[in-house]
Amino acid sequence: MAPRANWKGFLRLSLVTCPVALYPATSDTEKVSFNQINRKTGHRIKYSKVDAETGEEVANEDIMKGYKVDTDTYIEVSKDELDDIALESTRTIEIDEFVPRTDIDSRYVIRPYYLVPDGKVGHDAFAVIRETIRNMDKVAIGRVVLTNREHIIALEPLDKGLMGTLLRYPYEVRSEKEYFEDIQDVKITKDMLDLAKHIVEQKSASFEPEQFEDRYEQALIDLINQKRNGLSTKTKAAPKTSGNVINLMDALKRSLASETQAAPAPAAKAKGKKPKKAAAGQREMLLPISGSGKRAAKETAKEAPKRAEKPVRTAGRAKKAG
């Protein structure tokens, strides 16, 4: 099933307009997630919306938004009132300006989206806007409303489409000064820098995301598989630390020596070599367990141990942006 668009509307550059759809570029749906359960019964915990004073459950139609101004005082705001102040960017991404990509501080970046033409019309207008941005070698800045809040969005060409990156407002970014003011000014010798540069050279490589394994995710899968098969789990000892560095120069020399020994053979870096595959079983997932609660867990423990099968990858369902 194709992912559902988070937003649909129009992209406009001056008088050039086309219908577009906005899709999330990332997904967390494949990560292992947990439910909260009752330790005594094994049943899943259910949350209810209740009145803080009476303790009675409140129906959705009786719930409205309120802004807290005092301990027990709220300014009530209705949906109609929120609709009345809806901005034009609720339905249109208006390109306001073009800026160099290097001007965007990485602290302002929130999350990426894919922007594509919506429907069979407007592809020519979309292409004109996309190629204009590409030829100018700049990023287009506009605004879009997602989940009732207006966001700054930076648009740049990506293959045949556009990548839109939500950006934070200045008031959302903390100043670094209050965190960095206590950092001491120290003098670094040239010998130390030279040693550190050699370490960097030993570790230098091209960024290839497929080389990285989510080790914690794999550990979660292994843990659940062990428990599912009734196997005992061992508690790992806390990793030993080498303590404080007494001699920085000595530490740099030992680091360089260890990196030199660990460096791969030249043949391993040959051009055209296929990237290393993720560790076997990295995406092994769990088969459904019949029954529920403690009973299901006990029944499973009696079964012959078996590894969980690998799932068939499907497109993750899009979550609402916010």
C-alpha positions in Angstrom: 0.0 0.0 0.0 1.4 3.4 -1.0 2.0 5.8 1.9 -0.7 8.4 2.5 0.2 12.1 2.0 0.5 14.2 5.1 -0.6 17.3 3.2 -2.2 18.2 -0.2 -2.4 21.7 -1.7 -0.6 23.9 -4.1 2.9 25.0 -4.7 3.2 28.5 -6.1 6.1 30.6 -7.4 4.6 34.0 -8.3 1.9 33.2 -10.8 3.1 29.7 -11.5 1.0 27.2 -9.5 0.6 23.4 -9.4 -1.2 20.9 -7.2 1.2 18.9 -5.0 1.3 16.3 -2.2 3.7 16.1 0.7 4.9 12.7 1.9 7.2 11.9 4.9 10.7 11.0 3.7 11.5 8.9 6.8 9.7 6.2 8.9 10.0 4.7 12.3 7.4 2.0 11.8 10.0 -0.8 11.3 11.5 -0.2 14.7 10.6 -2.5 17.6 7.9 -1.0 19.7 6.5 -2.0 23.0 3.0 -1.9 24.6 2.5 -1.3 28.3 0.9 -4.4 30.0 -0.4 -5.2 33.4 2.3 -7.3 35.2 -0.4 -9.3 37.1 -2.7 -10.2 34.2 -0.6 -9.7 31.1 -3.3 -7.5 29.6 -2.6 -4.4 27.6 -3.0 -1.0 29.4 -5.7 1.2 28.0 -5.7 5.0 28.4 -8.9 6.9 28.9 -9.5 10.7 28.8 -10.9 11.6 32.2 -11.9 14.8 34.0 -9.0 15.7 36.4 -11.4 16.7 39.1 -14.3 14.3 38.9 -12.4 11.3 37.5 -15.2 10.6 35.0 -14.4 9.7 31.4 -15.0 12.4 28.9 -16.4 11.8 25.4 -14.4 13.2 22.4 -17.2 15.5 21.4 -17.0 17.2 24.8 -13.3 17.9 24.7 -12.0 21.3 23.5 -8.7 23.2 23.6 -7.8 25.5 26.4 -4.9 27.8 27.2 -3.8 27.7 30.8 -3.5 31.2 32.3 -3.7 30.3 36.0 -3.8 27.2 38.2 -7.5 26.4 37.4 -8.2 29.0 34.8 -8.2 28.3 31.0 -9.1 30.3 28.0 -11.3 28.1 25.9 -10.7 28.1 22.1 -13.1 26.3 19.7 -12.3 24.6 16.5 -14.3 27.2 14.6 -12.2 30.0 16.1 -9.0 28.2 15.0 -10.4 27.7 11.5 -11.1 31.5 11.3 -7.4 32.3 11.8 -6.3 29.6 9.3 -3.5 31.0 7.1 -3.2 30.8 3.4 -0.3 28.4 3.8 -2.9 25.8 5.0 -3.6 25.1 1.4 -0.7 26.7 -0.5 3.1 26.6 -0.2 4.1 30.1 -1.4 7.8 30.4 -2.3 8.9 33.6 -0.5 12.6 33.7 -1.3 15.7 31.8 -2.5 18.8 31.3 -0.3 22.1 29.5 -0.5 22.0 26.0 1.0 25.0 26.8 3.2 23.0 29.6 4.9 20.7 27.2 6.7 22.1 26.3 10.1 21.7 22.6 10.8 20.2 23.4 14.1 17.1 24.7 12.3 16.5 21.4 10.5 13.5 19.3 11.7 12.6 16.6 9.3 12.5 15.9 5.5 9.5 15.3 3.2 9.0 14.5 -0.5 7.0 16.9 -2.6 5.4 15.5 -5.8 2.8 16.6 -8.3 -0.7 15.6 -7.2 -2.7 14.1 -10.0 -2.2 14.2 -13.7 -2.2 17.9 -14.2 0.4 20.5 -13.3 3.5 18.4 -14.0 4.8 21.0 -16.4 4.5 23.8 -13.8 6.1 21.5 -11.2 9.0 20.9 -13.5 9.5 24.6 -14.2 9.7 25.3 -10.5 12.0 22.4 -9.8 14.4 23.2 -12.6 14.4 26.9 -11.7 15.5 26.0 -8.2 18.1 23.5 -9.6 19.6 26.0 -12.1 19.8 28.8 -9.5 21.7 26.3 -7.2 19.7 27.7 -4.2 17.0 26.5 -1.8 13.5 27.8 -2.0 12.0 29.0 1.3 8.2 28.8 1.8 5.6 28.1 4.5 3.3 25.2 5.1 0.7 24.3 7.7 0.9 20.8 9.2 -1.3 19.7 12.2 -2.6 23.3 12.6 0.8 24.9 12.9 2.7 26.9 10.3 6.2 25.7 9.5 9.0 27.1 7.4 9.9 24.7 4.6 13.0 24.6 2.5 12.6 23.1 -1.0 15.4 21.7 -3.1 15.5 19.4 -6.1 15.9 15.7 -5.5 15.9 13.5 -8.7 12.5 14.2 -10.4 10.9 15.6 -7.3 11.5 18.1 -4.5 12.7 17.5 -1.0 11.0 19.7 1.5 12.7 20.2 4.9 10.8 21.6 7.8 12.8 24.3 9.6 12.5 25.6 13.2 11.8 29.3 14.1 14.5 31.2 15.8 12.7 31.1 19.2 12.9 27.3 19.1 16.7 27.2 18.8 18.7 27.8 22.0 21.8 29.9 22.0 25.1 28.1 22.4 26.6 30.8 24.5 25.1 29.7 27.8 26.5 26.2 27.3 29.9 27.1 25.9 30.9 30.0 28.2 32.6 27.7 30.7 34.8 25.8 28.2 38.4 26.7 28.9 40.7 28.2 26.4 43.7 25.8 26.1 46.8 25.8 24.0 47.2 22.8 21.6 50.7 22.0 20.4 51.4 21.3 16.7 52.6 17.7 17.6 49.2 16.9 19.2 47.3 18.2 16.2 49.5 16.3 13.8 48.9 13.0 15.7 45.1 13.7 15.8 45.1 14.4 12.0 46.8 11.1 11.4 44.0 9.4 13.4 41.4 11.2 11.3 43.2 10.1 8.1 43.1 6.4 9.3 39.3 6.7 10.0 38.4 8.8 6.8 35.8 7.2 4.5 32.8 8.0 2.3 29.5 8.2 4.1 27.6 5.0 3.2 24.4 4.7 5.5 24.0 1.0 4.5 27.2 0.2 6.3 25.7 1.1 9.7 23.7 -1.4 11.7 21.2 -0.4 14.4 22.9 -2.4 17.1 20.3 -1.6 19.8 17.5 -2.6 17.5 19.2 -5.9 16.8 19.8 -6.4 20.5 16.1 -5.9 21.1 15.1 -8.4 18.5 17.6 -11.0 19.9 16.3 -10.4 23.4 12.7 -10.9 22.4 13.5 -14.0 20.3 15.3 -15.5 23.3 12.4 -14.9 25.6 9.9 -16.1 23.0 11.8 -19.4 22.8 12.0 -19.8 26.5 15.8 -19.2 26.6 17.5 -17.6 29.6 18.9 -14.1 29.1 22.3 -13.1 30.6 23.0 -9.8 32.1 26.1 -8.3 30.6 28.8 -6.8 32.8 29.2 -3.1 32.6 32.0 -2.1 30.2 35.3 -1.3 31.8 36.6 2.3 31.4 40.3 3.2 31.2 39.8 6.1 33.6 40.9 9.6 33.1 43.5 10.4 30.5 46.7 11.4 32.4 49.0 12.2 29.4 47.2 13.5 26.3 50.2 13.0 24.0 50.6 9.4 25.1 46.9 8.8 24.6 47.1 10.2 21.0 50.1 8.0 20.2 48.4 4.9 21.5 45.2 5.8 19.6 47.2 6.2 16.4 48.9 2.9 16.9 45.6 1.0 17.5 44.0 2.6 14.5 47.0 1.7 12.3 46.7 -2.0 13.4 43.0 -2.0 12.9 43.1 -0.4 9.4 41.8 -2.8 6.7 44.1 -4.2 4.0 44.4 -2.0 0.9 42.5 -4.6 -1.2 39.5 -4.1 1.0 39.2 -0.5 -0.1 39.4 -1.4 -3.8 37.2 0.7 -6.1 34.0 -0.9 -7.2 33.9 -3.3 -4.2 30.3 -4.0 -3.1 29.3 -2.4 0.2 29.3 -4.7 3.2 25.9 -6.2 3.9 24.2 -5.6 7.2 24.8 -8.3 9.8 22.8 -11.5 9.1 19.5 -11.5 10.9 19.5 -7.8 11.5 15.9 -7.4 10.5 14.6 -10.7 11.9 11.2 -10.1 13.5 8.8 -12.0 15.6 6.0 -14.4 14.5 2.6 -13.8 16.1 2.1 -15.6 19.4 -1.3 -17.3 19.9 -3.2 -16.5 23.1 -2.4 -13.5 25.3 -0.8 -12.5 28.6 1.1 -14.9 30.8 -0.6 -17.9 29.5 0.7 -17.2 26.0 4.2 -16.7 27.4 4.1 -20.1 29.2 2.8 -22.0 26.2 5.5 -20.5 24.0 8.2 -21.5 26.5 7.2 -25.1 26.1 7.6 -25.1 22.3 10.9 -26.1 20.6 13.2 -23.1 20.2 13.0 -21.5 16.8 14.3 -18.3 15.2 11.8 -15.8 14.1 11.3 -15.5 10.4 12.3 -12.4 8.4 9.4 -10.2 7.6 8.4 -9.1 4.2 9.2 -5.4 3.9 6.3 -3.2 3.2 6.1 0.5 2.9 5.6 2.0 6.4 2.4 3.8 7.0 2.9 7.6 7.1 2.5 9.3 10.4 1.0 12.7 10.8 3.5 15.4 11.0 3.6 17.6 14.0 
